[in-house]
Amino acid sequence: MMVAQGGFDKKEEVENPSEVLLNPSDPEATFRYKAGGRHLGYVGNVVEAVGEKSSLVIVYDYQQNTYADNQFMKDYLNEKKDFSDGSFIVADGAYSGEENSRLASEHNLKLVTTNFTGRKPDEIYADFVFTDDGKYLIKCKNNRVPEDCIYDPGNERSVAYFRISDCEGCPYKERCQSRFLKTRVRKEVSWKSVGRAKQLQYMQTEEFSEYAKFRNGVEVIPSLLRRRYHVDKIPVHGKKRTRLFFGFKIAALDFQKLLDYTNSLDSYASNKKTAGFFSHMEQISCYSYNFYEKYFSLMISTGISSPVQSLKEAAP
């Protein structure tokens, strides 16, 4: 409380920056808002490869929870080589972005994000044509070519100027929202807006609906990590130590997946079939898992003292 003119005024609440010391027992833990909640700790990112009959977690990453999902995707794509034809990666909207789509395409991989984040652009922008570097507008939705075009690096936008006669009778004039000047028409648009408009169009196709169904199926992995492998109950502090225990739980999950697959084979199945489980992994799903505030209160009371004991407890 603050005293002012003989009375008391309530002191305004100051939000804690994400990297200040919030837990003395774990100085590396960070704080963030996500999905309407407050989260304190770390975030894990998991990539699951899915074949015709089975799936396997092939990659995981673990960072402070201020690490963006979008950056997880960049890190994964930058470390991978080319994929086989027909491969695709399905993730939620937090992993989207023009740069990520470009990186995926360079690795012969199709990136599909199953929900849309941020402000939705008008779908007419999907038919705007840019140069290959994404800096200059070549043609608008109404197939009109600008008289002049410059690039604004500060806002990452293309500033194009059209003839007034080209825009006065345009059927998309109201939706385009260009600015009419005395002698010409000014239109600012970014290459990112065009990409996002194309994504909106694609989300209305039947092909996208099939990908969305596939994405819904992988939601079982975060649930398994929490219910069966107790990922919230890590009994140590610090990024390196908690990352190690997170890896133990991922390993336990993969061992169980492998056992389930081998048990499903006939008794006379050859080793070649088992090896085929790993060779047909083409479709990939990706998501992140957040550690919540209760993570800190639960890990103190677990009583686990060794990694081996943790792995045994994690096994079903």
DAHU-V645520 format. One record per pair of residues at least 12 apart in sequence whose ideal C-beta (glycine too) atoms are under 10 Angstrom apart, sorted by the first residue. I is the first residue (numbers start at 0). J is the second residue. D is the distance in Angstrom with one decimal. If there is no record, write none. Layout:
I_J_D + I_J_D
This chain:
14_30_9.2 + 14_32_9.2 + 15_30_6.0 + 15_37_9.8 + 15_39_9.8 + 16_29_9.4 + 16_30_8.1 + 17_29_5.2 + 17_30_5.3 + 17_31_5.6 + 17_32_9.2 + 17_39_10.0 + 17_63_8.5 + 17_64_8.5 + 17_65_4.9 + 18_30_8.2 + 18_63_8.2 + 18_65_7.2 + 21_39_6.1 + 21_40_9.5 + 21_295_9.6 + 22_39_6.9 + 22_40_8.5 + 22_236_8.2 + 22_292_9.9 + 22_295_6.2 + 23_236_9.9 + 24_236_5.3 + 24_237_9.2 + 24_295_7.8 + 24_298_9.9 + 24_299_8.4 + 25_39_8.9 + 25_40_7.7 + 25_41_9.2 + 25_235_9.1 + 25_236_4.2 + 25_237_6.2 + 25_238_8.5 + 25_240_9.5 + 25_241_8.3 + 25_294_9.8 + 25_295_7.1 + 25_298_9.4 + 26_236_8.7 + 26_237_8.2 + 26_238_9.8 + 27_40_9.3 + 27_41_8.1 + 27_63_6.7 + 27_236_8.2 + 27_237_5.7 + 27_238_4.6 + 27_239_8.6 + 27_240_9.8 + 27_241_8.9 + 28_40_5.0 + 28_41_6.9 + 28_63_7.3 + 28_64_7.9 + 28_236_8.1 + 28_237_8.6 + 28_238_8.1 + 28_241_9.0 + 28_290_8.8 + 28_294_9.0 + 28_295_7.7 + 29_41_7.8 + 29_42_9.1 + 29_62_9.2 + 29_63_4.3 + 29_64_5.4 + 29_65_4.7 + 29_66_8.7 + 29_238_9.6 + 30_63_9.6 + 30_64_7.6 + 30_65_8.0 + 30_292_9.2 + 31_63_8.9 + 31_64_5.3 + 31_65_5.4 + 31_66_9.4 + 31_67_9.9 + 31_289_8.6 + 33_64_7.8 + 33_65_10.0 + 33_68_9.5 + 33_93_9.2 + 33_287_9.5 + 33_289_6.2 + 33_291_9.9 + 34_289_8.0 + 36_289_8.6 + 36_291_7.2 + 36_292_8.5 + 37_291_8.4 + 37_292_6.4 + 38_64_5.5 + 38_65_9.7 + 38_289_5.2 + 38_290_6.9 + 38_291_5.7 + 38_292_6.9 + 38_294_8.8 + 39_64_7.6 + 39_289_10.0 + 39_290_7.8 + 39_291_7.6 + 39_292_5.0 + 39_293_9.5 + 39_294_7.5 + 39_295_6.7 + 40_63_8.3 + 40_64_5.8 + 40_231_9.7 + 40_233_9.2 + 40_238_9.5 + 40_241_7.9 + 40_289_8.0 + 40_290_3.9 + 40_291_7.4 + 40_292_7.8 + 40_293_9.8 + 40_294_5.1 + 40_295_6.8 + 40_298_9.6 + 41_61_6.2 + 41_62_6.6 + 41_63_5.9 + 41_64_5.5 + 41_65_9.7 + 41_66_8.6 + 41_233_9.2 + 41_237_9.7 + 41_238_6.4 + 41_241_6.0 + 41_242_7.6 + 41_245_8.1 + 41_288_9.6 + 41_289_8.5 + 41_290_5.4 + 41_294_8.4 + 42_60_8.8 + 42_61_7.5 + 42_62_6.0 + 42_63_7.3 + 42_64_4.2 + 42_65_8.3 + 42_66_5.9 + 42_67_9.4 + 42_68_8.3 + 42_71_8.4 + 42_287_5.6 + 42_288_6.9 + 42_289_5.3 + 42_290_6.9 + 43_59_6.2 + 43_60_7.0 + 43_61_5.0 + 43_62_8.2 + 43_64_9.4 + 43_71_9.5 + 43_221_9.6 + 43_224_8.4 + 43_230_7.8 + 43_241_9.3 + 43_242_8.2 + 43_245_5.5 + 43_246_9.3 + 43_248_9.3 + 43_249_8.3 + 43_286_9.8 + 43_287_6.8 + 43_288_4.7 + 43_289_8.1 + 43_290_7.6 + 44_58_8.3 + 44_59_6.6 + 44_60_4.4 + 44_61_7.6 + 44_62_7.7 + 44_66_8.2 + 44_68_7.2 + 44_70_9.4 + 44_71_4.2 + 44_72_8.5 + 44_74_8.5 + 44_75_7.9 + 44_90_10.0 + 44_94_9.4 + 44_285_7.2 + 44_286_7.5 + 44_287_4.6 + 44_288_7.5 + 45_57_9.2 + 45_58_7.6 + 45_59_5.0 + 45_60_8.2 + 45_61_9.8 + 45_71_9.6 + 45_217_9.1 + 45_220_6.4 + 45_221_8.1 + 45_224_8.1 + 45_245_9.6 + 45_249_7.1 + 45_252_9.2 + 45_284_8.8 + 45_285_7.4 + 45_286_6.4 + 45_287_7.5 + 45_288_6.5 + 46_58_4.1 + 46_59_7.1 + 46_60_8.4 + 46_71_9.0 + 46_72_9.5 + 46_75_6.3 + 46_79_9.6 + 46_88_8.1 + 46_90_9.3 + 46_283_6.0 + 46_284_7.5 + 46_285_5.0 + 46_286_8.7 + 47_59_9.6 + 47_89_9.9 + 47_217_6.0 + 47_219_10.0 + 47_220_6.1 + 47_252_9.7 + 47_253_9.7 + 47_256_9.4 + 47_280_9.3 + 47_282_9.3 + 47_283_6.9 + 47_284_5.0 + 47_285_7.6 + 47_286_8.3 + 48_86_9.6 + 48_88_9.9 + 48_277_8.7 + 48_279_9.2 + 48_280_3.6 + 48_281_7.6 + 48_282_7.2 + 48_283_5.4 + 48_284_8.3 + 49_89_9.1 + 49_213_7.8 + 49_216_8.4 + 49_217_7.7 + 49_279_9.6 + 49_280_7.1 + 49_281_8.0 + 49_282_4.6 + 49_283_7.0 + 49_284_6.3 + 50_260_9.5 + 50_275_8.5 + 50_276_6.7 + 50_277_8.5 + 50_278_8.6 + 50_279_4.3 + 50_280_5.2 + 50_281_7.1 + 50_282_7.5 + 51_275_9.6 + 51_276_9.8 + 51_279_6.3 + 51_280_9.9 + 51_281_9.2 + 51_282_9.2 + 52_260_7.1 + 52_263_7.7 + 52_264_9.6 + 52_272_9.9 + 52_275_9.2 + 52_276_7.4 + 52_279_8.3 + 53_256_6.5 + 53_257_8.2 + 53_259_7.6 + 53_260_4.5 + 53_261_9.7 + 53_263_8.3 + 53_275_9.9 + 53_276_5.5 + 53_277_9.4 + 53_279_8.9 + 53_280_8.8 + 54_216_9.2 + 54_217_8.1 + 54_219_9.8 + 54_220_8.6 + 54_253_9.6 + 54_256_6.6 + 54_260_9.2 + 54_276_9.6 + 54_280_8.0 + 54_282_8.9 + 54_283_9.7 + 54_284_8.3 + 55_252_9.2 + 55_253_5.8 + 55_256_5.7 + 55_257_7.4 + 55_260_8.8 + 55_276_7.7 + 55_277_7.3 + 55_280_6.6 + 56_220_7.5 + 56_224_9.7 + 56_249_5.5 + 56_250_8.9 + 56_252_6.2 + 56_253_5.4 + 56_256_7.8 + 57_253_8.7 + 57_277_9.2 + 57_280_7.0 + 57_283_7.9 + 58_71_9.9 + 58_74_9.7 + 58_75_6.4 + 58_78_8.5 + 58_79_8.8 + 58_249_9.6 + 58_283_9.0 + 58_285_8.8 + 59_242_9.1 + 59_245_7.2 + 59_246_6.9 + 59_248_9.7 + 59_249_5.2 + 59_250_9.7 + 59_253_10.0 + 59_288_9.3 + 60_74_6.6 + 60_75_7.5 + 60_78_9.9 + 60_242_9.1 + 60_245_9.9 + 60_287_8.8 + 61_238_7.4 + 61_239_9.3 + 61_241_7.5 + 61_242_4.1 + 61_243_9.1 + 61_244_9.9 + 61_245_5.5 + 61_246_7.8 + 61_249_9.7 + 61_288_9.6 + 61_290_9.8 + 62_74_9.3 + 62_238_7.9 + 62_242_8.7 + 62_287_9.5 + 63_238_6.8 + 64_287_9.3 + 64_289_6.2 + 64_290_6.8 + 64_291_9.7 + 66_287_8.8 + 67_93_7.7 + 67_94_9.4 + 67_96_9.9 + 67_287_9.4 + 68_90_7.9 + 68_91_7.7 + 68_92_9.1 + 68_93_3.8 + 68_94_5.3 + 68_95_9.3 + 68_96_10.0 + 68_116_9.9 + 68_285_8.7 + 68_286_8.3 + 68_287_5.1 + 69_90_9.9 + 69_92_9.8 + 69_93_6.4 + 69_94_6.1 + 69_95_7.5 + 69_96_5.5 + 69_98_8.5 + 69_99_6.7 + 69_116_9.8 + 70_94_9.6 + 70_96_9.9 + 70_99_9.6 + 71_90_9.3 + 71_93_9.0 + 71_94_7.3 + 71_99_10.0 + 71_285_7.7 + 71_286_9.5 + 71_287_6.3 + 72_88_8.3 + 72_90_6.8 + 72_93_8.7 + 72_94_4.4 + 72_95_8.5 + 72_96_7.7 + 72_98_9.3 + 72_99_5.0 + 72_100_9.9 + 72_102_8.1 + 72_103_8.4 + 72_110_7.9 + 72_112_9.5 + 72_285_6.8 + 72_287_9.7 + 73_94_9.3 + 73_96_8.3 + 73_98_7.0 + 73_99_6.2 + 73_102_6.7 + 75_88_8.5 + 75_94_9.4 + 75_99_9.5 + 75_102_9.2 + 75_103_9.7 + 75_106_9.9 + 75_283_9.1 + 75_285_7.2 + 76_88_8.5 + 76_98_9.3 + 76_99_6.8 + 76_100_9.9 + 76_101_9.4 + 76_102_4.1 + 76_103_5.9 + 76_104_9.9 + 76_105_8.1 + 76_106_6.1 + 76_108_7.5 + 76_110_8.4 + 77_102_6.9 + 77_106_9.3 + 79_102_9.2 + 79_103_9.5 + 79_106_5.7 + 79_108_7.9 + 79_283_9.7 + 80_106_7.0 + 80_107_9.3 + 81_105_8.4 + 81_106_5.4 + 81_107_4.7 + 81_108_8.1 + 82_103_8.9 + 82_106_5.8 + 82_107_5.0 + 82_108_4.7 + 82_109_9.1 + 82_281_7.3 + 82_283_8.3 + 83_107_7.5 + 83_108_9.5 + 83_279_9.7 + 83_280_9.6 + 83_281_5.9 + 84_107_6.8 + 84_281_8.9 + 85_107_9.2 + 85_108_9.9 + 85_109_8.6 + 85_281_6.3 + 85_282_8.5 + 86_103_9.5 + 86_106_8.7 + 86_107_6.9 + 86_108_5.3 + 86_109_7.2 + 86_280_9.2 + 86_281_4.7 + 86_282_6.8 + 86_283_7.0 + 87_103_8.6 + 87_108_6.7 + 87_109_4.0 + 87_110_7.5 + 87_111_5.8 + 87_210_7.3 + 87_213_8.9 + 87_281_8.2 + 87_282_6.1 + 87_283_7.3 + 87_284_9.5 + 88_103_6.5 + 88_106_9.5 + 88_108_5.8 + 88_109_7.2 + 88_110_5.5 + 88_111_7.0 + 88_112_9.4 + 88_282_8.0 + 88_283_4.5 + 88_284_7.2 + 88_285_5.9 + 89_109_9.2 + 89_110_8.4 + 89_111_4.9 + 89_112_7.9 + 89_113_6.4 + 89_210_5.5 + 89_211_8.2 + 89_212_9.9 + 89_213_5.7 + 89_214_4.7 + 89_215_9.7 + 89_216_9.6 + 89_217_7.7 + 89_282_7.6 + 89_283_7.4 + 89_284_5.0 + 89_285_7.3 + 89_286_9.3 + 90_110_7.4 + 90_111_7.5 + 90_112_5.6 + 90_113_7.3 + 90_114_9.6 + 90_214_7.5 + 90_217_9.5 + 90_283_8.9 + 90_284_7.0 + 90_285_4.3 + 90_286_6.5 + 90_287_9.1 + 91_112_6.4 + 91_113_5.9 + 91_114_5.5 + 91_115_9.8 + 91_116_8.3 + 91_214_7.3 + 91_284_10.0 + 91_285_8.6 + 91_286_6.6 + 91_287_8.7 + 92_112_5.0 + 92_113_7.2 + 92_114_4.2 + 92_115_5.4 + 92_116_4.0 + 92_117_8.1 + 92_198_9.1 + 93_112_8.1 + 93_114_8.7 + 93_116_6.3 + 93_286_9.0 + 93_287_7.5 + 94_110_7.6 + 94_111_9.8 + 94_112_5.9 + 94_113_9.7 + 94_116_9.6 + 94_285_6.3 + 94_286_8.4 + 94_287_8.5 + 95_110_7.7 + 95_111_9.4 + 95_112_4.0 + 95_113_9.6 + 95_114_8.9 + 95_115_7.9 + 95_116_6.9 + 95_117_9.0 + 95_194_9.1 + 95_195_8.3 + 95_198_7.1 + 96_110_8.9 + 96_112_8.8 + 96_116_9.9 + 96_191_8.2 + 96_194_8.5 + 96_195_9.5 + 97_133_7.6 + 97_189_9.5 + 97_190_6.8 + 97_191_5.4 + 97_192_9.9 + 97_193_8.9 + 97_194_4.6 + 97_195_8.2 + 97_197_10.0 + 97_198_9.6 + 98_191_9.4 + 98_194_9.9 + 99_112_8.6 + 100_112_8.8 + 100_194_7.0 + 100_197_9.6 + 100_198_8.6 + 101_133_9.4 + 101_194_9.4 + 108_281_9.9 + 108_283_8.0 + 109_210_9.1 + 110_283_10.0 + 110_285_9.4 + 111_198_9.5 + 111_201_8.4 + 111_202_9.4 + 111_206_9.0 + 111_207_7.1 + 111_209_9.8 + 111_210_4.6 + 111_211_8.4 + 111_213_8.7 + 111_214_7.9 + 111_284_9.8 + 112_198_7.2 + 112_201_9.8 + 112_202_8.8 + 112_207_9.8 + 112_210_9.3 + 112_214_8.9 + 112_285_9.8 + 113_202_8.2 + 113_207_7.9 + 113_208_9.8 + 113_210_6.5 + 113_211_4.8 + 113_212_9.3 + 113_213_8.6 + 113_214_4.3 + 113_215_8.2 + 113_284_9.9 + 114_202_8.5 + 114_211_8.5 + 114_214_8.8 + 115_195_7.8 + 115_198_6.9 + 115_199_6.6 + 115_202_6.8 + 116_195_9.6 + 117_191_9.9 + 117_195_7.6 + 118_192_9.4 + 118_195_8.6 + 119_195_7.5 + 119_196_8.4 + 119_198_9.6 + 119_199_6.3 + 120_188_8.9 + 120_189_9.2 + 120_191_8.9 + 120_192_4.6 + 120_193_8.0 + 120_194_9.3 + 120_195_5.3 + 120_196_4.8 + 120_197_9.7 + 120_198_9.5 + 120_199_7.4 + 121_140_9.3 + 121_171_8.6 + 121_174_5.1 + 121_175_7.9 + 121_176_8.3 + 121_192_8.7 + 121_196_6.9 + 121_199_9.1 + 122_140_9.4 + 122_174_8.8 + 122_195_9.9 + 122_196_5.4 + 122_197_8.8 + 122_199_5.7 + 122_200_5.9 + 122_203_9.1 + 123_139_8.5 + 123_140_4.5 + 123_141_8.9 + 123_170_9.8 + 123_171_5.2 + 123_174_5.4 + 123_175_6.7 + 123_196_7.4 + 124_139_9.2 + 124_140_7.5 + 124_174_9.3 + 124_175_8.8 + 124_188_6.5 + 124_189_9.2 + 124_190_9.9 + 124_191_9.9 + 124_192_5.2 + 124_193_5.1 + 124_194_9.0 + 124_195_7.8 + 124_196_3.9 + 124_197_8.3 + 124_199_9.2 + 124_200_10.0 + 125_140_8.4 + 125_192_9.4 + 125_193_6.6 + 125_194_8.7 + 125_195_8.8 + 125_196_3.9 + 125_197_4.5 + 125_198_8.6 + 125_199_7.3 + 125_200_5.1 + 125_201_9.0 + 126_138_8.5 + 126_139_7.9 + 126_140_4.6 + 126_141_8.9 + 126_142_8.8 + 126_171_9.3 + 126_193_8.6 + 126_196_8.3 + 126_197_9.0 + 126_200_9.3 + 127_139_5.8 + 127_140_6.3 + 127_157_9.0 + 127_159_9.4 + 127_175_9.5 + 127_186_9.3 + 127_188_6.2 + 127_189_10.0 + 127_190_8.8 + 127_192_8.2 + 127_193_5.0 + 127_196_8.0 + 127_197_9.7 + 128_140_9.4 + 128_142_9.2 + 128_144_9.4 + 128_193_8.4 + 129_148_9.9 + 129_157_6.9 + 129_188_8.7 + 129_189_9.2 + 129_190_5.1 + 129_193_6.3 + 129_194_9.5 + 130_148_9.1 + 130_150_9.4 + 130_157_8.7 + 130_190_8.9 + 132_150_8.9 + 132_190_8.6 + 133_150_9.3 + 133_155_8.7 + 133_157_8.3 + 133_189_8.3 + 133_190_3.5 + 133_191_8.1 + 133_193_8.3 + 133_194_8.6 + 134_148_8.8 + 134_149_9.2 + 134_150_4.3 + 134_151_9.3 + 134_152_8.6 + 134_155_8.6 + 134_156_9.2 + 134_157_6.2 + 134_189_9.7 + 134_190_7.3 + 135_148_4.9 + 135_149_8.0 + 135_150_6.1 + 135_157_5.5 + 135_158_9.5 + 135_159_7.9 + 135_190_9.3 + 136_148_5.5 + 136_150_9.5 + 136_156_9.4 + 136_157_4.4 + 136_158_8.5 + 136_159_4.3 + 136_160_10.0 + 136_161_9.6 + 136_186_7.4 + 136_187_9.3 + 136_188_6.2 + 136_189_9.7 + 136_190_8.8 + 136_193_9.0 + 137_157_9.3 + 137_159_9.0 + 138_159_9.8 + 139_159_7.8 + 139_161_7.4 + 139_165_8.4 + 139_166_8.8 + 139_169_8.1 + 139_171_8.0 + 139_175_7.3 + 139_177_8.8 + 139_186_7.3 + 139_188_8.6 + 140_169_8.3 + 140_170_9.0 + 140_171_5.2 + 140_174_8.5 + 140_175_7.2 + 140_196_10.0 + 141_161_9.5 + 141_165_7.6 + 141_166_8.3 + 141_168_9.1 + 141_169_4.9 + 141_170_7.1 + 141_171_5.9 + 141_172_8.9 + 141_175_8.4 + 142_165_9.7 + 143_159_9.6 + 143_161_5.9 + 143_162_8.0 + 143_164_9.6 + 143_165_4.4 + 143_166_7.4 + 143_169_7.4 + 143_184_9.6 + 143_186_10.0 + 144_159_9.2 + 144_161_8.3 + 144_162_9.6 + 144_165_8.5 + 145_157_8.9 + 145_158_9.3 + 145_159_3.8 + 145_160_5.7 + 145_161_5.3 + 145_162_8.8 + 145_165_8.7 + 145_183_9.2 + 145_184_9.0 + 145_185_9.7 + 145_186_7.6 + 146_159_8.4 + 146_160_5.3 + 146_161_6.5 + 146_162_6.1 + 146_165_8.8 + 146_183_6.7 + 146_184_9.5 + 147_159_7.3 + 147_160_4.5 + 147_161_9.1 + 147_183_8.2 + 147_185_9.9 + 148_160_7.1 + 148_161_9.7 + 148_186_9.4 + 151_187_7.5 + 151_189_9.1 + 154_187_7.7 + 154_189_7.5 + 155_189_5.6 + 155_190_7.7 + 155_191_7.2 + 156_186_9.8 + 156_187_4.9 + 156_188_6.6 + 156_189_4.7 + 156_190_8.6 + 156_191_9.1 + 156_192_8.7 + 157_186_8.5 + 157_187_7.2 + 157_188_5.9 + 157_189_6.9 + 157_190_7.2 + 157_192_9.9 + 157_193_9.6 + 158_185_6.8 + 158_186_7.6 + 158_187_5.3 + 158_188_8.7 + 159_177_8.8 + 159_183_9.9 + 159_184_8.8 + 159_185_7.6 + 159_186_5.0 + 159_187_7.8 + 159_188_7.4 + 160_177_9.8 + 160_180_8.2 + 160_182_9.1 + 160_183_4.8 + 160_184_6.9 + 160_185_5.8 + 160_186_7.7 + 161_175_9.9 + 161_177_7.3 + 161_179_9.8 + 161_183_6.4 + 161_184_4.5 + 161_185_8.1 + 161_186_6.6 + 162_182_9.0 + 162_183_6.3 + 162_184_7.3 + 163_179_6.9 + 163_180_8.4 + 163_181_9.0 + 163_182_7.3 + 163_183_6.2 + 163_184_5.9 + 164_183_9.9 + 164_184_9.5 + 165_183_9.3 + 165_184_7.4 + 166_178_10.0 + 166_179_7.2 + 166_183_8.9 + 166_184_4.4 + 166_186_8.3 + 167_179_8.5 + 167_184_8.6 + 169_184_9.3 + 172_184_9.3 + 175_188_8.8 + 176_188_10.0 + 210_282_9.6 + 210_284_10.0 + 213_282_7.2 + 213_284_7.2 + 214_284_6.6 + 214_285_9.6 + 214_286_8.6 + 216_284_8.0 + 217_283_9.8 + 217_284_4.2 + 217_285_8.5 + 217_286_6.6 + 218_284_9.5 + 218_286_7.9 + 220_249_9.8 + 220_252_7.7 + 220_284_8.3 + 220_286_7.3 + 220_288_8.4 + 221_286_6.8 + 221_287_8.9 + 221_288_5.3 + 221_289_9.2 + 223_248_9.7 + 223_252_6.4 + 223_255_8.8 + 223_256_9.8 + 223_315_9.2 + 224_245_8.9 + 224_248_6.4 + 224_249_8.0 + 224_251_9.7 + 224_252_6.9 + 224_288_6.4 + 224_313_9.3 + 225_288_8.3 + 225_291_10.0 + 227_248_9.3 + 227_251_8.7 + 227_252_8.1 + 227_255_8.5 + 227_313_7.8 + 227_314_8.9 + 227_315_5.5 + 228_245_9.7 + 228_247_8.8 + 228_248_4.3 + 228_249_8.4 + 228_250_9.9 + 228_251_5.9 + 228_252_6.1 + 228_255_9.1 + 228_309_9.7 + 228_310_9.7 + 228_312_8.6 + 228_313_4.4 + 228_314_8.3 + 228_315_8.2 + 229_248_7.6 + 229_297_8.5 + 229_298_9.9 + 229_301_8.2 + 229_303_9.6 + 229_309_8.9 + 229_312_6.8 + 229_313_6.6 + 230_244_8.8 + 230_245_6.8 + 230_248_5.5 + 230_249_9.1 + 230_252_9.7 + 230_288_7.0 + 230_290_7.7 + 230_294_8.7 + 230_313_8.5 + 231_290_6.9 + 231_291_7.1 + 231_293_6.4 + 231_294_5.2 + 231_295_9.7 + 231_296_9.6 + 231_297_5.5 + 231_298_7.8 + 231_301_9.9 + 232_244_9.3 + 232_248_9.7 + 232_293_9.6 + 232_294_8.1 + 232_297_4.9 + 232_298_5.8 + 232_299_9.7 + 232_300_8.5 + 232_301_4.9 + 232_302_10.0 + 232_303_7.9 + 232_309_9.0 + 232_312_8.4 + 232_313_9.5 + 233_245_6.9 + 233_247_9.4 + 233_248_8.4 + 233_290_8.1 + 233_294_7.1 + 233_295_9.6 + 233_297_8.5 + 233_298_5.0 + 233_301_8.0 + 233_303_8.7 + 233_309_8.0 + 234_297_9.0 + 234_298_5.1 + 234_299_7.6 + 234_300_8.6 + 234_301_4.4 + 234_302_7.3 + 234_303_4.3 + 234_304_7.7 + 234_305_9.6 + 234_308_9.3 + 234_309_7.2 + 234_312_9.9 + 235_298_7.2 + 235_301_9.7 + 235_303_8.7 + 235_304_10.0 + 235_306_9.4 + 235_309_9.2 + 236_295_8.6 + 236_298_7.9 + 236_299_9.3 + 240_306_9.6 + 241_290_8.2 + 241_294_8.8 + 241_298_8.3 + 243_306_6.8 + 243_309_9.3 + 244_298_9.1 + 244_303_8.7 + 244_306_6.9 + 244_309_5.7 + 244_310_9.0 + 244_313_8.9 + 245_288_8.9 + 245_290_9.0 + 246_306_9.4 + 246_310_10.0 + 247_306_5.9 + 247_307_9.0 + 247_309_5.5 + 247_310_4.8 + 247_311_9.9 + 247_312_9.7 + 247_313_6.4 + 247_314_10.0 + 248_309_7.8 + 248_310_8.0 + 248_312_9.5 + 248_313_4.9 + 248_314_9.6 + 249_313_9.4 + 250_310_7.2 + 250_313_8.5 + 250_314_9.8 + 251_309_9.0 + 251_310_5.9 + 251_311_8.9 + 251_312_9.1 + 251_313_4.2 + 251_314_5.1 + 251_315_8.1 + 252_313_8.0 + 252_314_9.4 + 252_315_9.3 + 254_310_9.2 + 254_313_9.7 + 254_314_7.5 + 254_315_9.9 + 255_313_9.5 + 255_314_7.2 + 255_315_6.1 + 256_276_9.3 + 257_273_8.6 + 257_276_7.6 + 257_277_9.4 + 258_315_9.8 + 260_272_9.6 + 260_273_7.8 + 260_276_5.7 + 261_273_6.3 + 261_276_8.4 + 264_276_9.3
